[in-house]
Amino acid sequence: MLCCWTVSDLKLTQPTRRNLLVPVLIAFLILGMAIAVVLRYTPASTAKLAILHTSVVPTHTVFKADTIVVGRDRSQDDLYVVTTLHMEDRLNLPLFIKDMTATLTTAEGDKIETSAVQKQDFENLFTTFPALRPLVTAPLLRDTLIESGKSVEGTIVLHFPISEEVWNHRRSATLHIVLYHQGRVSVTLPSGDQTSSPKDEGNAEEE
């Protein structure tokens, strides 16, 4: 005995699919506009540094032997680099100077690191080496604030335990301005009493 069932046409309801192409295109358009605005108003560098003037003061100190036990007199060569820096804030935020350091590479490839003379050490330094006093008229200090779009200018004193001959035959000398929250900015110290050229002007770098 055959049984017959009448099977009506099955109609499967397909889920409604929204056309996602238009929203995706709109999202990419908005993202592109946002990136363009950021690039337009965000400068390529944190700050611009320019060396305006640099002087060197070589010193030669002789330490006299007080007793025969100590032996002969001992001498020491030191060099003070006095440089005037112009620093311009290129961010839409203020910048704060945390520290000022320098790296010297000698003719033999040796690297010497130093930190700028502290504010509280200036008077003792001027008393010991009076020739430095007239060169340091407006020192650039740590914790200096540079407002957005503004600039500051000041003198930085660097001490290297070398002779003037070593300085004159160096491979390079670089000044680093360490910033709070913004890494550091570096600029090449030019040879002699020269201003920095465009290729010497520094940009921000990661620490």
Steps between C-alpha positions, in 0.01 A plus 500: 500500500650823388459809703531834334572824667463831334804700572442866455778714365748576767584866538805566709518847639846647431635739763501852385850602417583859526722645240818566699691662219364851559568508878850363445576766241368770729715368788813505283416850382467627858824325600684654206374846591608451861850393394525799267406738782756341736776525240401857420520625856770272644852622420763257375732585789459569870735796509752680285847561641755743364848578634552877484847532651764273650815585694756270660704574810794262550646475848820346633516435872818399684459322833806562713642213697516595868725217612766277360270201553247636251770541237521746214241764409197382309323692223156472344352637178132593486287665235183702552270537201265798527226485239196720443194301396175612337214254555159524335195299610330349194234301684151608597610428856747669735844343541698462822877459504603212724873488436776619265780262407764463231695225327851552366667251266877539488722447197574151632130416527473525878169640627483743791163579660441809710214692656456877495624696801232539765367841601632471856852429372540815291640728771770254607587444137527873429718548806737226388498598132409872469524490120169311492293766676459749210408215264202382708254789495165318493535130583240253372383309805343164566121499551468791257152520343459571130145595407344353187621689193745705708876484533772546760865591477778451750855394574606145585837419659650157435812359668725246328815356664704553183747744349415753233696291249272202559198725449634646177566156354176336617283294268178652629333674793125486557281691743192321635198674651306244703130582532237382744263255321639584153832314476794716404609736225859512376708747303859489378745740661677664205876543477631834617284804556229413249124476495340165428413430137156362399640146493617542859162610634348233717175304503345291772621144545407207717705442809 
